Amino acid sequence: MRNTTLGAHGPEVGVIGLGAMGMSFAYDMGAPRDEATSISVIHQALDLGMTLIDTADVYGPYTNEELLGRALAGQRDRAVIATKVGREIIDPIGGPGGSPLVKSNGRPEHVRASIDGSLRRLGTDHVELYQLHRVDAEVPIEETWGAMAEAVAAGKVRYLGLSEVTVEQIQRAQAVHPVTAVQSEFSLWSRDVQAEVLPYCERNGIGFLPYSPLGRGFLVGRFASFDELPENDQRRRLPRFQQDNLRANLDIAAKVREVAERIGATPAQVALAWLIAQGSYIVPIPGTKTPRYLADNAGAADLRLSAADLADLDSIPAPVGARY
């Protein structure tokens, strides 16, 4: 797989990364977790050149970082680890539908303790990218970011990133320490960042990590009705996956499939290639725990969409229903 840099001054990574969250958290939680398969998927991702692997301390909580640490034992230098801080689970079943109840925590003391915990679970003395998972409305971002910058000065972290932020929040963080990357949901059915955040990152040499780049499986045609979603799955609580909205959004997946059939690619490859074409330093991080889907995703790195294909995809209407 060809490489790019994560932002103008960040680490070199494959143009497509791997989101590890679903191996431990959020999706299809009623199904048993197969750690051996997940570890093999991580190894296969590295073999394919998908070197950036994204996790977070809150995934599990903690179990996703532990899984990644076990997977990278003996081959740490092959991976660019991106993890996150700034959220914590305060009740494992206190959220909607018995889901975990999560809140933001951007207190400097929480950041200082969290990086040491992440390094211990990951089995490493540093991570390449340390990201603020969400801005804590009760803590000035300058204080949170300052504590994260301390981790850089201590050699525990190489670069810092933000997740789901506004341009104004990026600017406030930049005044304290350089922002290497921004992570937000971005796909053919979540394009809000194209208005302000993505252009700002492009102008300022900041890398961009689209999470859920396949629309949580919707863009590849995995779900045509609400009843097809697994029980105890996070998507069952999202507005866009409610039955009426899901039905109204089926034309979006149909357009992606139409383009894919026309050019001899898969819907996943088309959706990822569209993202990569949206600007410099864009590195989608599709998540999967299935080897077949991983190889499919990796194939997008070599797919070049024509101007006509891009225009066709750009014409897709906005989806019905809010993201959350």
LOLUM-967070 format. One line per field, with one value per residue (C-alpha): residue in three letters; x, y, z. Coordinates in pm, whole numbers, plus 50000, padded with zeros to 5 digits. Last residue first. Layout:
BEGIN
res = (ALA	...) $
xx = (X	...) $
yy = (Y	...) $
zz = (Z	...) $
//
This chain:
BEGIN
res = (TYR	ARG	ALA	GLY	VAL	PRO	ALA	PRO	ILE	SER	ASP	LEU	ASP	ALA	LEU	ASP	ALA	ALA	SER	LEU	ARG	LEU	ASP	ALA	ALA	GLY	ALA	ASN	ASP	ALA	LEU	TYR	ARG	PRO	THR	LYS	THR	GLY	PRO	ILE	PRO	VAL	ILE	TYR	SER	GLY	GLN	ALA	ILE	LEU	TRP	ALA	LEU	ALA	VAL	GLN	ALA	PRO	THR	ALA	GLY	ILE	ARG	GLU	ALA	VAL	GLU	ARG	VAL	LYS	ALA	ALA	ILE	ASP	LEU	ASN	ALA	ARG	LEU	ASN	ASP	GLN	GLN	PHE	ARG	PRO	LEU	ARG	ARG	ARG	GLN	ASP	ASN	GLU	PRO	LEU	GLU	ASP	PHE	SER	ALA	PHE	ARG	GLY	VAL	LEU	PHE	GLY	ARG	GLY	LEU	PRO	SER	TYR	PRO	LEU	PHE	GLY	ILE	GLY	ASN	ARG	GLU	CYS	TYR	PRO	LEU	VAL	GLU	ALA	GLN	VAL	ASP	ARG	SER	TRP	LEU	SER	PHE	GLU	SER	GLN	VAL	ALA	THR	VAL	PRO	HIS	VAL	ALA	GLN	ALA	ARG	GLN	ILE	GLN	GLU	VAL	THR	VAL	GLU	SER	LEU	GLY	LEU	TYR	ARG	VAL	LYS	GLY	ALA	ALA	VAL	ALA	GLU	ALA	MET	ALA	GLY	TRP	THR	GLU	GLU	ILE	PRO	VAL	GLU	ALA	ASP	VAL	ARG	HIS	LEU	GLN	TYR	LEU	GLU	VAL	HIS	ASP	THR	GLY	LEU	ARG	ARG	LEU	SER	GLY	ASP	ILE	SER	ALA	ARG	VAL	HIS	GLU	PRO	ARG	GLY	ASN	SER	LYS	VAL	LEU	PRO	SER	GLY	GLY	PRO	GLY	GLY	ILE	PRO	ASP	ILE	ILE	GLU	ARG	GLY	VAL	LYS	THR	ALA	ILE	VAL	ALA	ARG	ASP	ARG	GLN	GLY	ALA	LEU	ALA	ARG	GLY	LEU	LEU	GLU	GLU	ASN	THR	TYR	PRO	GLY	TYR	VAL	ASP	ALA	THR	ASP	ILE	LEU	THR	MET	GLY	LEU	ASP	LEU	ALA	GLN	HIS	ILE	VAL	SER	ILE	SER	THR	ALA	GLU	ASP	ARG	PRO	ALA	GLY	MET	ASP	TYR	ALA	PHE	SER	MET	GLY	MET	ALA	GLY	LEU	GLY	ILE	VAL	GLY	VAL	GLU	PRO	GLY	HIS	ALA	GLY	LEU	THR	THR	ASN	ARG	MET) $
xx = (47329	47397	47068	46806	46761	47084	47217	47170	47425	47544	47904	47900	47817	48067	48336	48257	48264	48598	48732	48789	49137	49144	49483	49422	49067	49198	49279	48908	48843	49137	48993	48642	48771	48980	48680	48714	48648	48688	48748	49017	49023	49353	49312	49650	49559	49202	48867	49011	49088	48721	48596	48843	48694	48335	48434	48639	48358	48106	48326	48506	48439	48390	48016	47938	48102	47922	47585	47669	47748	47421	47224	47378	47246	46910	46861	46844	46463	46436	46687	46503	46172	46330	46558	46919	46967	46849	47116	47005	46998	47344	47498	47424	47263	47068	47218	47081	46876	46550	46628	46613	46843	47166	47499	47474	47829	47720	47532	47826	47879	47863	48162	48401	48298	48602	48758	49114	49232	49589	49659	49856	49692	49491	49370	49278	49075	48903	48811	48672	48456	48179	48328	48306	47930	47969	47822	47651	47931	48171	48317	48295	48570	48940	49172	49546	49883	49765	50067	50079	49925	49796	49710	49459	49267	49275	49140	48859	48763	48763	48514	48593	48493	48832	49165	49524	49867	50203	50497	50364	50536	50854	50804	50763	50491	50312	50332	50156	49860	49849	49850	49574	49347	49420	49388	49060	48907	48738	48362	48272	48511	48636	48594	48838	49147	49399	49744	49929	50260	50225	50511	50676	50483	50279	49947	49790	50083	50102	49730	49748	50038	49850	49542	49702	49831	49509	49292	49509	49469	49088	48935	48676	48385	48099	47995	47696	47746	47446	47144	46903	47018	47301	47337	47470	47848	47806	48072	48249	48525	48609	48907	49186	49255	49478	49668	49941	50161	50252	50545	50776	50557	50626	50716	50387	50169	49861	49885	49896	49607	49394	49487	49398	49060	49002	49042	48674	48579	48671	48724	49105	49092	49192	49322	49573	49790	50000	49756	50046	49885	50108	50014	49646	49706	49860	49562	49322	49511	49474	49101	49072	49253	49044	48714	48452	48120	47814	47576	47789	47705	47882	47983	48309	48584	48679	48453	48698	49001	48983	49237	49429	49412	49671	49942	50130	50428	50424	50319	50465	50237	49948	49957	50214	50127	50202	50122	50000) $
yy = (51072	51108	51287	51150	51149	51141	51430	51373	51190	51432	51409	51041	51114	51398	51166	50903	51166	51301	50947	50744	50609	50278	50164	50239	50106	49749	49774	49784	49456	49291	49398	49283	48932	48924	49009	49218	49543	49914	50162	50420	50668	50857	51205	51385	51584	51629	51475	51201	50977	50994	50892	50602	50481	50482	50321	50048	49967	49950	49697	49766	49684	50041	50030	49789	50020	50327	50152	50017	50369	50493	50210	50288	50643	50527	50323	50639	50667	50306	50370	50683	50499	50201	50377	50348	50718	50806	50596	50370	50043	50132	50064	49691	49498	49287	49268	49501	49321	49429	49793	49727	49726	49660	49538	49739	49870	50223	50104	49931	50197	50464	50316	50588	50526	50732	50981	51064	51406	51531	51898	52091	52425	52484	52122	52121	52439	52297	51982	52174	52428	52297	51960	51846	51796	51520	51217	50990	50973	50949	51153	51097	51304	51273	51573	51536	51695	51981	52184	52291	52572	52816	52514	52400	52727	52711	52355	52458	52748	52519	52293	51955	51591	51440	51610	51499	51513	51379	51179	51066	50927	51126	51346	51657	51481	51378	51739	51838	51625	51823	52147	52016	51957	52301	52482	52300	52482	52221	52196	52148	51853	51829	51479	51197	51414	51221	51079	50983	50794	50610	50564	50321	50020	49730	49871	49824	49989	50272	50338	50346	50591	50812	50802	50926	51248	51301	51259	51503	51756	51738	51663	51414	51359	51131	50777	50573	50222	50078	49943	50065	50424	50461	50328	49981	50020	50331	50603	50511	50762	51005	51236	51018	50857	50611	50615	50355	50358	49994	49789	49888	49707	49369	49146	49203	49400	49178	49164	49543	49574	49349	49545	49870	49723	49590	49927	50013	49823	50112	50396	50379	50441	50262	50347	50143	50327	50078	49961	49833	49503	49306	49548	49490	49114	49134	49332	49085	48793	48959	48995	48633	48511	48738	48596	48802	48630	48793	48994	49306	49336	49672	49899	49749	49490	49421	49706	49963	49857	50118	50028	50261	50352	50575	50380	50588	50825	51024	51389	51712	51809	51604	51230	51158	50934	50576	50350	50000) $
zz = (51710	51337	51271	51035	50657	50461	50251	49880	49662	49394	49514	49419	49056	49049	49182	48919	48642	48763	48755	49070	49130	49318	49447	49816	49788	49781	50153	50232	50051	50227	50563	50474	50408	50726	50950	51267	51086	51135	50859	50943	50655	50608	50459	50436	50124	50011	49915	49693	49992	50090	49746	49746	50074	49949	49618	49786	50027	49743	49560	49233	48869	48748	48675	48957	49210	49077	49109	49456	49578	49428	49593	49933	49907	49772	50089	50299	50312	50432	50706	50812	50842	51023	51268	51153	51088	51440	51620	51904	51706	51575	51916	51884	52170	51920	51573	51305	51039	51204	51129	50756	50454	50642	50506	50186	50170	50256	50567	50735	51002	50729	50547	50666	51029	51131	50895	51008	50886	50890	50952	50691	50771	50454	50440	50810	50764	50456	50656	50953	50771	50543	50450	50812	50782	50522	50696	50437	50184	50474	50756	51132	51286	51366	51352	51311	51392	51614	51726	52094	52302	52039	51826	52087	52065	51687	51680	51917	51690	51387	51565	51713	51675	51766	51830	51770	51931	51812	51952	52291	52600	52540	52848	52633	52435	52755	52874	52551	52663	52988	52790	52565	52865	53011	52677	52610	52904	53128	53182	52815	52796	52438	52301	52228	52272	52065	52132	51813	51797	52124	52366	52607	52481	52613	52496	52838	53017	52766	52801	53180	53173	52929	53151	53472	53316	53119	53430	53623	53341	53361	53022	53136	52900	52999	52905	53019	52881	52694	52881	52615	52658	52911	53264	53177	53228	53448	53465	53141	53072	52796	52749	52616	52280	52100	51773	51733	51424	51377	51249	51537	51789	51634	51930	52109	51869	51896	52275	52298	52055	52272	52585	52411	52319	52669	52839	52865	52651	52425	52674	52649	52276	51953	51605	51409	51155	50957	50694	50481	50382	50620	50898	50831	50826	51173	51303	51138	51297	51636	51583	51474	51785	52005	51889	52074	52134	51976	52193	52157	51789	51762	52052	52180	52159	51798	51693	51828	51620	51343	51078	50849	50480	50312	50492	50746	50767	51090	51113	50972	50683	50810	50861	50595	50304	50214	49921	50000) $
//
